[in-house]
Amino acid sequence: MNIGVIGSGYVGLVAAACFAEMGNNVVCVDIDQSKIDKLKKGLIPIYEPGLSVLVRDNFTKGSLKFSIDINDALSVAEVVFIAVGTPMGDDGSADLKYVLQVAQSIGENMQHQLVIVDKSTVPVGTADKVIATIQSALDIRDSDLTFNVVSNPEFLKEGAAIKDFMHPDRVVVGADDEKTMQLMRNLYAPFTLSNDRFIGMDICSAEMTKYAANAMLATKISFINEIANICESVGADVNHVRIGIGSDKRIGYQFIYPGCGYGGSCFPKDVQALINIAHNHGYNPELISSVERVNKAQKKVLFSKLVSQFGNVLKGKKIAIWGLSFKPETDDMREAPSINLIQSIVKAGGEVSAYDPKAMDEAKFYLKNIEVNYYNDKYSCLEAADALILVTEWKEFRSPDFELMKSKMSGNLFIDGRNQFKTDFITSKGFKYLQIGVRG
Ligand SMILES: NC(=O)c1ccc[n+]([C@@H]2O[C@H](COP(=O)([O-])OP(=O)(O)OC[C@H]3O[C@@H](n4cnc5c(N)ncnc54)[C@H](O)[C@@H]3O)[C@@H](O)[C@H]2O)c1
């Protein structure tokens, strides 16, 4: 099939590369000239495991092309995916300006009948806005071209995006006619060969499914973080409690790992957008509003632990941070808990040294107004540090050389925002070890 993908970010680029890998011809478009220039040179603008090989192979074969001109996609494609950002607007709602700009360009430039697929995460009712935008642009052209709009939310996880796209748990598609639904079934059939995981529904329900999924996952995280904080108050150990509850199959072990709050490009904005959608329809979403409040408070927990040891004023203290991205295996810094933590430390007069395996360049952008000393390896980052805070659980932090760590640091405080170790083990290495949900 001939496919256009508009937006070459974490979702668009992965989708384009995976569709091309399955034998389709894909034109991937972005308005960011530098991104497209890099892609044409075989340079991948984001870190995502496995993505560079897939992009380079398919680009070399000619099944994946890049362009800044939407016409290069519209002139050949039967199906066009909209995969641009839907950032949080000032009022917390999803900002649809990029989606509607693409819809406008499609209406102004389409040359034949098209199926247009909303892959961006968008509130219920967006497909209608996309239809209205395209139709009014066609009307101005006095064109009688026809088109169908489909909702196909994306569920990939950064860090495992290729695997998730190639072997999805489910493919959710909302369409209002059987012919378009069948076309989408055919397009996704190669990804669900072993067992059919295609779930067809109406457009409104498909749009809602994405928000409901992210709200559920965010709820699990805020739930365990709240339990962790109660554990700490009463003297229980959340590491035991987590295993105790996870063993119940109805609860399960996934997404009940205590930590320093969720971040990333999806949960914070999608939870906020769902709250906004509910309010706009006269419903007060008590539970989901609390999920967000708990998360905002949780992002302050690591700083409170630091203050509990050193007091409010951190002047003269050097704090080392391991891990900056919002989670491992990605360079994405959007809403990362490390940002709030570093801001608080610097505001309290502390000095920050930081290391991340992949997100240093992004971090420098997100923390551009804050003085941070960046290091190229995890041990030199510890030089003369009074404390180490582990924020992102990259694999290379799982079995560090504790003797080397101690020899570099001037203090012995180790605050672990991801509960990676057993307390006895770390204290036996000569550290004072504080975790989430365990009394220090
Ligand atoms: N990142 C994830 O893990 C993830 C997972 C599932 C769903 N989503 C959703 O997918 C959507 C895209 O997310 P992302 O993380 O890929 O965003 P992103 O910011 O990484 O990429 C968006 C891209 O769209 C481009 N763009 C903006 N306007 C354009 C236009 N008019 N024409 C062409 N390109 C344009 C931008 O330059 C950018 O490269 C969002 O709605 C997001 O919520 C993201």
The ligand as a Gaussian input file, in Angstrom:
#p B3LYP/6-31G(d) Opt

LIG

0 1
 N        5.634000       9.520000      22.171000
 C        4.886000       8.496000      22.544000
 O        5.325000       7.587000      23.259000
 C        3.458000       8.408000      22.082000
 C        2.776000       7.192000      22.235000
 C        1.456000       7.124000      21.786000
 C        0.826000       8.236000      21.259000
 N        1.519000       9.417000      21.159000
 C        0.828000      10.569000      20.572000
 O        1.282000      10.674000      19.212000
 C        1.340000      12.069000      18.837000
 C        2.744000      12.390000      18.357000
 O        3.623000      12.226000      19.460000
 P        5.205000      12.224000      19.294000
 O        5.777000      11.859000      20.614000
 O        5.562000      11.442000      18.090000
 O        5.457000      13.774000      18.983000
 P        6.821000      14.450000      18.519000
 O        6.801000      15.817000      19.097000
 O        7.975000      13.558000      18.780000
 O        6.666000      14.535000      16.920000
 C        5.726000      15.334000      16.271000
 C        6.345000      15.767000      14.939000
 O        5.342000      16.420000      14.156000
 C        5.981000      17.443000      13.428000
 N        4.967000      18.393000      12.920000
 C        4.258000      19.331000      13.591000
 N        3.421000      19.974000      12.757000
 C        3.594000      19.427000      11.529000
 C        3.018000      19.664000      10.254000
 N        2.098000      20.597000      10.069000
 N        3.433000      18.910000       9.213000
 C        4.385000      17.969000       9.374000
 N        4.956000      17.695000      10.572000
 C        4.576000      18.417000      11.629000
 C        6.960000      18.043000      14.398000
 O        7.981000      18.792000      13.755000
 C        7.478000      16.757000      15.077000
 O        8.628000      16.268000      14.417000
 C        0.886000      12.854000      20.055000
 O       -0.490000      13.097000      19.958000
 C        1.154000      11.899000      21.208000
 O        0.333000      12.129000      22.317000
 C        2.819000       9.527000      21.548000

